[in-house]
Every structure is written in C-alpha cells, then in structure tokens.
Amino acid sequence: MGQAYVIEIAETGGVDVLRRKARDPRPPGPGEALVRQTAIGLNFIDTYHRTGLYPVKMPFVPGSEGAGIVDAIGEGVTGLRPGDRVAYLGAGTYATHYTGAAASMVRLPDGISEATAAATLLKGLTAWMLLFEVRRILPGDTALVWAPVGGVGSLLVPWAASMGARVIAVTSTPEKAEEARALGASETLLSGTDVAAGVRELTGGVGVDVSYDSVGRASAQASLDSLRPRGWWVSYGNASGAVEPIAPGLLAAKGSLVLTRPTLFSFLGEDGGMARGTAALFGALRTGAIEARIGQRFGLDDVAAAHTAIESGTTRGATLILP
C-alpha cells in the first residue's frame, strides 16, 4: 500500500479542493479499532460536504463508509481482533487507514466480500431504512422510485419488488429505463416528460402510495402530484439541489399527504438499528434479492474523477474507491 495518506479538503468548491495529504494512521484508543482499508464507498453526500451544501468543519476528510482488515484494537475491545474483515459507517474514510469505534464496525460474514460491503453498506442501509423503518412497504403497494439505477436506487428497486411492491421507476434515458426494468421495475418513465401525468395513466388515475425521491428540487412537484390521497413523499436526497419549503396546507389540499426527510443515522441508534439493518441487508444479499452492482472503480488518488462521474449522472450502481 505504501505511504499512509488521506484525501483532505480545506475549503469548499470543485473537485480541485480534494487534495492528498500524508498522514500516519491514528493508533486506536479505548473501544476503537484501526483498519487497513481495502475498499471505500462513494456516496452523493461526499459531494455535498465538498461543495458546502452540508457544512462541515474544515479541514475535513470526506467519506462515509469503508471496509478492510483490522490491524489493531484498543483497550476494552472484545468483539474484534486483528485480521477480522469489517465494514463500517463513519466520517473520514477517504484514507488508506481508518480508526473508529469498534462498536460501529460490523464483522463481515462468509460470502460477503469487502468490496461488496463497501459498495452496499451505506446505500443498502438507506434502502432498508426507506423500505422497513420510514414506511414499511407492503405487498400490493405502488412505489415511485427516482434515480433507479444509481447507488441507492439499484438496491431499492429490486428489494421493493421482492417484497411484492409494484415499482414505477423514473430515470433520464431509455438505456437507464431498460436497466431499471432489468432490476425489477414494472414500468418506467423518463424524467424529461410529465411524470405525474404518466403516473396517473399507469395507475388509472389513483396515484402511487409512496415516492422515494433522491433527486430533490427538480422532482419535488412531480412527486407531490404523483401521490394518492394519504400517500407518502419520502425525500431523501438533493441531487438536483435542495427542495424549496413546502407549505403544510398544500399537503392537506392534496389529500392529507405525508412528507418526510429521513437521515439514516436517526435509525441506527441505541435501539439496535445497526444490527437490525445489517442483518436485513446481508440476508437480502445472500438470498439474491439484491446484489452489489459495482459499476465503477477509482483509485484513491483519482477521487476527483470519481466525484466528477457521480455528479455528472453517468455512473451506474455503486462506485468504489480503492486505496
């Protein structure tokens, strides 16, 4: 692996603010473990931190998930030992090494590779949160899924379909629409069309039970207009920019709609959410309900190109960054 280093940003801006800095790994303190990283997941939230959409204290090492091999453990750690394969969520994973709380690390079961874990942990847990925790998807439900072939969408679509939901996918090109159908979408719509009108036509004028919307500003009105009375608009991303404020009275006028803006870490607290979520995720991977679709791999030194790719909308499935 050579010299240990991190990718750091000292100011917000374009991909040029992502800079390599030599840095020795921090030895693990009590309750911590030091991991030699073998795979890092790229997520849209990393670009939000870089651009300042989600403010962070500078200087800052981006990255929200990773996987690798435990090199050392701190005092009091009993659940892990050097040599264990682990995956984790945590700040600062754009690095050759990661030191963090051992309690936040998940030992990988046989059959789940480090690459699979890094590609699916954050995105897969997000899909789990949407389908099981925010609003439990039920057989016979109709779900509108935006960005269905992206990192979260490529897990959300087949998982929802495996649970008996009818999935209507909204994407930007005919090629992506074909991919969405291969993933399990029953029907597809193109985002450049009147999506709400298309939804009404497909549902006999009823609308969908839930819209899983990671696009944000550009898709907000279409999501609202696609819902049936008492339907749910689950806004969980801002790929096109932050959603404008919505007046509560508008939700009432459209049929007592529910709007929620969930964040994953609210569902991974002390009530066993992490264990529950990873058990569901690894189970879905083992049974084949979902799979890790790793569409792109970039070296850690080439992380600027990875950011450019995800922001351009040209990526498919998950993107890995390899130290």
Secondary structure, 3 states (H helix, E strand, C coil): CCCCEEEEECCCCCHHHCEEEECCCCCCCCCEEEEEEEEEECCHHHHHHHHCCCCCCCCECCCCEEEEEEEEECCCCCCCCCCCEEEEECCCCCECEEEEEHHHEEECCCCCCHHHHHHHHHHHHHHHHHHHHHCCCCCCCEEEEECCCCCCHHHHHHHHHHCCCEEEEEECCHHHHHHHHHHCCCEEEECCCCHHHHHHHHCCCCCEEEEEECCCHHHHHHHHHHEEEEEEEEECCCCCCCCCCCCHHHHHHCCCCEEECCCHHHHCCCCCHHHHHHHHHHHHHHHCCCCCCEEEEEEHHHHHHHHHHHHHCCCCCEEEEEC
